[in-house]
């Protein structure tokens, strides 16, 4: 079993040796009950990197074959089934208790130190390229040519007191992983929450076509300048684990309209019609800037949804109206 250092302090020389072992593997037989080789550290680290974009919870059982890139590429490259790749992701975020302890420790450390994870990822990709693993076999699924990685949507977590919100979950998890120090358990679950928020926010932005649902603003290449954000309708701290990952519990908005919604100055009904509060209506008649942002030319009558998008669920919108809206 690899040590923690063999994951988090992986050297380029070790990465090359592991790539050679992978590339020399025989094709995986279709024999039922075939016992696969243990995952090498570079395989585990690539699965951890893939978990930043792929939600393994969505592809259990017979749906593992429909998991998106890079699961199929990793499956083919490693001579493993897609279900095996997804199971490794589940081990790494602690949702399954069959993982090696040092894998979980490495995951806890790296999910809270994205810069270090990026360095390891780039080294693994680069050593693979030197040994002939091209883009067709293993695309750059994490950075897409960038040298940095930023988890999006983290502002909501910064205001949610994550440790207190997850306190019961941390205690329950630790009882199933008694061999892990509680500090590792805490870092793992907080890191997993940050990654889940990143996946949620990314999915919401895609669902709304990278456009503000309230006014239609489309920042394009300037989106990374925080001109568009994705937030929960029912806030993260008040949501269940599944609700926190549900894109139907999210809205994409420009900062102005996001703040108005989050502070209860606007609500959206089950028919997706936008309702400004009476106070906001009055302010819009008294100030040109407010009129421009929240009057008829700034605020749409209904949420702007692209063709094929999934609409927010009425139960989330009703929760917001009951608990946040300032009538």
N, C-alpha and C positions, 0 to 999 in steps of 0.2 A: 504494500500500500504506500503510495507516494506521501512524503511529508508535506507540511504546510509550505516550507521553503521551496519545494520543487514546483509549486504552483506560482507563488507570488514573487519568487526570485529566479524564475526560469531564465536560463541563459540561451543565447543564440545557438551555441554548440549543442545543448540538450534538445532544443527545438528541431534542429536539423536531424539529429539521430531519431527523434520520434517521428518526424515526417517520413524518413526512410522506412521505418517499420510499417507505417500506414500504407505507403505506396507499394510495399512488397507483399501486402496481404493478399491471400487468395480470395476469389469471389465467395461471398457468403452463401452457403448451401441453403436450399429450401427445406431441409429436413426439419420436421417438427421437433421442438425441444432443443434445437442447436444452442449450445452455450457459447456466447460470444466472448471475445477477449475483454479484459478490464479496460476501461477508458484510460487513455494516456492523458497527462496533464494538458497537452495542447488541445486535445479533443474537448476536454472539460471546459477549458477557458474559451474556446470558440462557442460552445453551447451556452456558456454564461453570457457572452457577448450577444449571441442571437436572442437571448431572452429579453433584451432591451427593446426589441421590436415585435417579437412573437409572443402572444399570450397563450401559453401551453394549455391553460384550463379550457380553452375553446375547442381543443382537438383531441378529446379523450376517446378511448374505445376504437370503433371502426372508422372514425373520421380523421385519424392521424395522417392518412395519405393525402388529405386535402390541406394540410398545413402549408402556409406560404413560405417563400424563400426567406432564409437560407436553409430551412429544414430539409427539403429534397436534396439540395447540393451536399449538405453535410452527411446525409444518409448515404448517398452514393459514394462519396469520397471515403468515408470511414468503413464502408461495407457493413452498415447497420440498417435496421429498419427505421422509418420515421418515428414509430412509437418509441423506439429506444432513445432517439435524440430528445423527444419531448419528455420522456421519463427522467432523463438526466437533468433537464431544465427544472422539473419538479423537485428533484433531489436538491438542487442548488438553491432554491428559494425556501426550502424547508417544508414544502407542502406534502412531501413524502418522507418517511423516516427511514429510508433504506440507504441513504447516501453515506459515503465515508465521512468520518468526522472532519478530516483535514480539508476535504472538498468544501464542506459547509463553512468552515472557518475561513477558507480562502474567499468564498463567495461573500461572506459578511464583511471582510476587509475591503474587497475590491468594489463592492456596490456602494461603499461609502468613500471611495477614492477613485473617481472616474479617470483622473489623469493617469494613474498607475495602470488601470485596466487598459486604457488606450495604448500605452507604451507596450504592454504585453501583446495586445492584439496586433499592432503594427509589426512587431518583431515576428510573430507567428506567420502573418500574411507574407512578409518579406522573405522569410526563409523558405516558405512554401513556393513562392514565385521563383526563387533561385534553383529550386529542384524541379521546376517544370509544371507547377500547379497554376494554371492560367486562370484568367477571369471567367472563362466559360465553365470551369469546374468549381471555382470558389470566388464569387464576386465579392467586392468590398461592400459588404452589407451593413457595416456599422458606421462608417465615416463618409463613404461616397466621395473620396478625393480630398476631404477636409482633414486637417491635422488635429482638430479638437472635437470634443463631444460635449454638448450641453443638454442636460435633461430639462425639458420644458415643463411648464405648469407647476413649478416648485413653489411659487409665491403663495399658493393656496395652502400648501403644507406648512409653510413658515408661520402662518397665522393660526394653525390648528392644534398646536401643542401635541405633536405626534406621539411623544413618549407616553403622555397621560392617556390619550385616546387608545393606544395599543396596549396599555398596561395589562389588562386581563388576557389578551391574546399572547403577550409575551410570557406570562406566567403559565398559561396552558401549554404553550409550545415547549417551554423549558422542562415541564414534567415529562414530556415525551422524548426529550433529548437531554437526559440528566447528565450525560458525559460532557456536554458543552458548558463552559462558564456562562453565567447569566448575562455577562457583558457582551459575549459573542452573540447570544440569542437576540439581545436587544438590537445590536448593530445589524444583524441579518434582517430582522423584520422591519426595521426602519429603512434599510436599504431597499428591501423588496417593495415597501410602500412608495418610495421615491420612483422606482422603476415603473411600478404600476401607474402612478400619476403621469409619468412621461408617456407611457403607451396610451393611456386614456386621452390625454391632451392631443397627441398626434392623431388618434382616431377621430376625435371630434373635429379637428381642423380639416381632415380629409372629408369627413361626412358633410361639412358645410361648404366644401369647395374652396377653402381658404378665403372665406369672405365673411364680413360681419353680418350676422343674422338680423340685426336691427336696422342698419342703414345701407348695407350692400358694399361697404368699403372693401376693396381688394388690394392689399399692399403689394402683392407680387414679390419681387426680389427683396423688398424692404421689410418683409414679414418678420425676419429675425431681429429687427430693431424694436421688437415688442409693439408693433402697430396692430397686432391681432393676438388675442389670447383665447384660451379655451378653459372654461371653468364649469364646475358642477352646478346644476340647478338646485338640487338638494345637497348642501355642502358636504365635503369629504368627511368632516368630523362627525356629522350626523347620519352618515350613510353606512349601510352594511358593507361587508367585504365585496359582495357581488355588485352592489349599487355603485361602489367607487370605481368600478371598471366598466360600467355600462355607458356606452356612448350616447344612449338615449336619455341619459341624465346630464347631458352637457350642451353648452351653447358656445359658439365661436362669436367673438365680438371685438370691436375696437375698444381701446381702454376706456373711453368716455361712456359708452353704452354698457360696457361690462360693469363699471363702477355704479352706474345708475341701477342696474338690475340687482347687483349684489347688495346694495344698500336699501333696496325696497322702494325705489322711486318709480319702478316700472314692474308690471307683472304681465305674464302671457297666459291666456286662457287655453282650455283644451282644444279649441279650434285654431290655435296659434295666432290669435289676434293680440296685438300689443296694446296695453293699457297704461298710459302714464298716470301717476298719482295726481290728485287734485292740486297738491302743492307744486308739483312739477309743471302742471298746466299753467298755473298762475305765474310762475317764474318765467315761463316761455313767452308770456304776453308782456313782460316788463323789461326784458333784456334781449337785445338783438343776438348776442352770442348764444344764449339759451334757446332762442327761437330757431336759430340756424341748426342747432344740434338736436332739438327735441320737438320742433314744430313739424308741420306737414312735409317740408322739404328735407328734413333731416332724419326723421323717424318714420319707418314704413308702417303701414297699417297692420301687416302680418309679417311673421318671421320669413326671411328670405332663405328658401331651401332649394338647392339644385335638384335637377331631375335625378331620381334614383336614391336620394338621401332618405335616411330613416328619421322620422319626426320624433321630437321629445315625447316621452310618455306622459299622458295627462296626470298620473299620480305624482310625478316629480313636480310638475307645474303647479298642481294644487297644494303640495307641501310648501312650495315657495310662497304662494299667495297667503296661506294660513300662517306661516311662521316668519316671513321676511317682509312682505309687502307693507308699506306704510300708507294705509288708506286715509 
